[in-house]
Amino acid sequence: MRHSEFHRSHRIGWLRAAVLGANDGIVSTASLLIGVASAGASHETILITGVAGLVSGAMSMAAGEYVSVSSQSDTEAADIARETEELATQPEHELDELTGIYTLRGLTPELARQVAVQLTAHDALAAHSRDELGITDTMNAKPVQAALASAGTFALGAALPLLVVFFAPSASTITYVAVTSLAFLAALGGLAAQAGGASLVKGASRVAFWGVLAMIATAAVGSLFGVAAT
């Protein structure tokens, strides 16, 4: 029988990296631009700073995601290798482990044993990877996918406040960047929540909240150093 139900769990890997990248791109770049503008920098300096922040941030996100997810992938590979060896050398012990897992999940010991035997006969490694280690094809680590998603969405997110600076009047840079960036963040949070099946309002508000804090903090620092330099 074909499984026709729609679930969103297959999106978790790339969705997490994409949302993190876009959110960081908007927040960090908008905050950087507001901080520099608050210090009294020229329009050209603000733009150059934003472009530098976009490039360095995208590369940093890619490297960070690749390294962290690669570490997770290495751990998963090591666990699977160990499980493969144990299945070859201790098959009865591994069968008992599966039986115990299914018993704890609510099956009777007799039924748990039958399920363990049948799943072991079908694909022992897959059964242990999924039910003992918690590793599945949907949730397993994909370093390159995470790195590309984070870098690409960071650059896209960072480009939004940069475009605002480019077109906004110099005298109103801070206001334009702050207002539009908060709108971008709210839209991003809402879309991410909708893609994951969560509340649109909750997703939008929590992303915008942290964006406000970041912009206020950098504006305060920029103003402080701008006054100190004069």
C-alpha positions as CSV (number, residue, x, y, z in Angstrom):
1,M,0.0,0.0,0.0
2,R,1.4,3.4,-1.0
3,H,2.0,5.9,1.8
4,S,0.2,9.1,0.9
5,E,0.4,11.2,4.0
6,F,2.2,14.5,3.8
7,H,4.9,15.2,6.4
8,R,7.5,18.0,6.8
9,S,10.2,16.2,8.6
10,H,12.2,15.7,5.4
11,R,12.8,19.4,5.3
12,I,14.5,19.7,8.7
13,G,18.1,19.5,7.5
14,W,18.1,22.1,4.7
15,L,15.3,24.2,6.3
16,R,17.3,24.7,9.5
17,A,20.4,25.8,7.7
18,A,18.5,28.0,5.2
19,V,16.5,29.8,7.9
20,L,19.6,30.3,10.0
21,G,21.6,31.7,7.1
22,A,18.9,34.1,5.9
23,N,18.1,35.3,9.4
24,D,21.8,35.8,10.2
25,G,22.3,37.6,6.9
26,I,19.5,40.1,7.6
27,V,20.3,40.6,11.3
28,S,24.0,40.8,11.2
29,T,24.2,43.0,8.0
30,A,21.4,45.3,9.1
31,S,22.9,45.7,12.5
32,L,26.3,46.3,11.0
33,L,25.0,49.0,8.7
34,I,23.0,50.7,11.5
35,G,26.0,50.6,13.8
36,V,28.3,52.2,11.1
37,A,25.6,54.7,10.2
38,S,25.1,55.7,13.8
39,A,28.8,56.4,14.1
40,G,28.5,59.0,11.3
41,A,30.1,57.1,8.5
42,S,29.6,58.3,4.9
43,H,27.2,56.6,2.5
44,E,30.0,55.0,0.6
45,T,31.7,53.7,3.7
46,I,28.4,52.1,4.9
47,L,28.0,50.4,1.5
48,I,31.5,49.0,1.5
49,T,31.2,47.8,5.0
50,G,27.9,46.0,4.1
51,V,29.5,44.3,1.1
52,A,32.4,43.2,3.2
53,G,30.1,41.9,5.8
54,L,28.0,40.0,3.2
55,V,31.1,38.2,1.7
56,S,32.8,37.4,5.0
57,G,29.5,36.3,6.6
58,A,28.5,34.0,3.8
59,M,31.9,32.3,3.8
60,S,31.9,32.0,7.6
61,M,28.4,30.5,7.5
62,A,29.4,28.0,4.9
63,A,32.6,27.0,6.8
64,G,30.8,26.8,10.1
65,E,27.9,24.7,8.9
66,Y,30.2,22.4,6.9
67,V,32.5,21.8,9.9
68,S,29.8,21.3,12.5
69,V,27.6,19.1,10.3
70,S,30.7,17.1,9.2
71,S,31.4,16.4,12.8
72,Q,27.9,15.1,13.2
73,S,28.3,13.0,10.0
74,D,31.6,11.5,11.3
75,T,30.0,10.6,14.6
76,E,27.1,8.9,12.8
77,A,29.5,7.0,10.5
78,A,31.5,5.8,13.5
79,D,28.4,4.6,15.3
80,I,27.2,2.8,12.2
81,A,30.6,1.1,11.7
82,R,30.5,-0.1,15.3
83,E,27.0,-1.4,14.9
84,T,28.0,-3.2,11.8
85,E,30.8,-5.0,13.6
86,E,28.6,-5.9,16.6
87,L,25.9,-7.3,14.3
88,A,28.6,-9.5,12.7
89,T,30.2,-10.7,16.0
90,Q,27.3,-10.5,18.5
91,P,24.0,-11.2,16.6
92,E,22.1,-12.6,19.6
93,H,23.1,-9.7,21.8
94,E,22.0,-7.2,19.1
95,L,18.7,-9.1,18.7
96,D,18.1,-8.8,22.5
97,E,18.8,-5.1,22.3
98,L,16.2,-4.6,19.6
99,T,13.7,-6.7,21.7
100,G,14.4,-4.5,24.7
101,I,13.9,-1.3,22.7
102,Y,10.5,-2.5,21.4
103,T,9.4,-3.7,24.8
104,L,10.1,-0.3,26.3
105,R,8.0,1.3,23.6
106,G,5.0,-0.7,24.7
107,L,5.0,-4.1,22.9
108,T,4.7,-7.3,24.8
109,P,8.0,-9.2,25.2
110,E,6.7,-11.9,22.8
111,L,5.6,-9.5,20.1
112,A,8.8,-7.4,20.6
113,R,10.8,-10.5,19.9
114,Q,8.9,-11.3,16.8
115,V,9.3,-7.7,15.5
116,A,13.0,-7.7,16.3
117,V,13.5,-11.0,14.5
118,Q,11.6,-9.9,11.4
119,L,13.3,-6.5,11.1
120,T,16.7,-8.1,11.6
121,A,16.0,-10.6,8.8
122,H,14.8,-7.7,6.6
123,D,17.7,-5.3,7.3
124,A,19.4,-5.6,10.6
125,L,21.7,-2.5,10.2
126,A,18.8,-0.3,9.2
127,A,16.7,-1.4,12.1
128,H,19.5,-0.7,14.6
129,S,20.5,2.6,13.0
130,R,16.9,3.8,13.2
131,D,15.7,2.4,16.5
132,E,18.9,2.1,18.6
133,L,21.0,5.0,17.2
134,G,18.2,7.3,16.0
135,I,19.8,7.7,12.6
136,T,17.5,7.9,9.5
137,D,17.9,9.0,5.9
138,T,15.6,11.9,6.6
139,M,17.5,13.3,9.6
140,N,21.1,12.3,8.8
141,A,23.8,14.9,8.4
142,K,24.5,16.4,5.0
143,P,27.5,18.8,5.3
144,V,27.6,20.1,1.7
145,Q,23.9,20.7,1.6
146,A,24.0,22.6,4.9
147,A,27.0,24.7,3.9
148,L,25.5,25.7,0.5
149,A,22.1,26.4,2.0
150,S,23.6,28.6,4.8
151,A,26.0,30.5,2.5
152,G,23.4,31.1,-0.2
153,T,20.6,32.2,2.1
154,F,23.0,34.4,4.2
155,A,24.1,36.2,1.0
156,L,20.4,36.6,0.0
157,G,19.4,37.9,3.4
158,A,22.4,40.3,3.6
159,A,21.7,41.7,0.2
160,L,18.2,43.0,1.3
161,P,19.4,45.7,3.8
162,L,22.3,46.5,1.4
163,L,19.8,47.3,-1.4
164,V,17.9,49.4,1.0
165,V,21.0,51.4,1.8
166,F,21.8,51.8,-1.8
167,F,18.4,53.3,-2.7
168,A,17.5,55.1,0.6
169,P,18.3,58.8,1.2
170,S,21.5,59.1,3.1
171,A,19.9,61.2,5.9
172,S,17.3,58.4,6.6
173,T,19.5,55.3,6.2
174,I,19.0,54.1,9.8
175,T,15.3,54.4,9.7
176,Y,14.9,52.7,6.3
177,V,17.2,49.9,7.2
178,A,15.6,49.2,10.6
179,V,12.0,49.2,9.3
180,T,12.6,47.2,6.2
181,S,14.9,44.7,7.9
182,L,12.3,44.1,10.6
183,A,9.7,43.5,7.8
184,F,12.1,41.1,6.1
185,L,12.7,39.2,9.4
186,A,9.0,38.9,10.2
187,A,8.3,37.6,6.6
188,L,11.2,35.1,6.9
189,G,10.0,33.9,10.3
190,G,6.5,33.5,9.1
191,L,7.5,31.6,5.9
192,A,9.8,29.3,7.9
193,A,7.1,28.6,10.4
194,Q,4.6,27.9,7.6
195,A,7.0,25.6,5.9
196,G,7.5,23.7,9.1
197,G,3.8,23.6,9.9
198,A,4.1,25.9,12.9
199,S,2.3,29.2,13.8
200,L,3.0,32.0,11.3
201,V,2.6,34.7,13.9
202,K,4.8,33.0,16.5
203,G,7.5,32.4,13.9
204,A,7.4,36.0,12.7
205,S,7.4,37.6,16.1
206,R,10.3,35.6,17.6
207,V,12.6,36.3,14.7
208,A,11.7,40.0,14.7
209,F,12.2,40.3,18.4
210,W,15.9,39.2,18.3
211,G,16.4,41.4,15.2
212,V,15.2,44.5,17.2
213,L,17.6,43.7,20.1
214,A,20.6,43.3,17.7
215,M,19.9,46.6,15.9
216,I,19.4,48.5,19.1
217,A,22.7,47.2,20.5
218,T,24.8,48.0,17.4
219,A,23.1,51.4,17.1
220,A,24.1,52.2,20.7
221,V,27.7,51.1,20.1
222,G,27.9,53.1,16.9
223,S,26.6,56.2,18.5
224,L,29.0,55.8,21.4
225,F,32.0,55.4,19.3
226,G,30.8,58.1,16.9
227,V,30.6,60.6,19.8
228,A,33.9,59.5,21.2
229,A,35.6,60.0,17.8
230,T,34.4,63.6,17.4
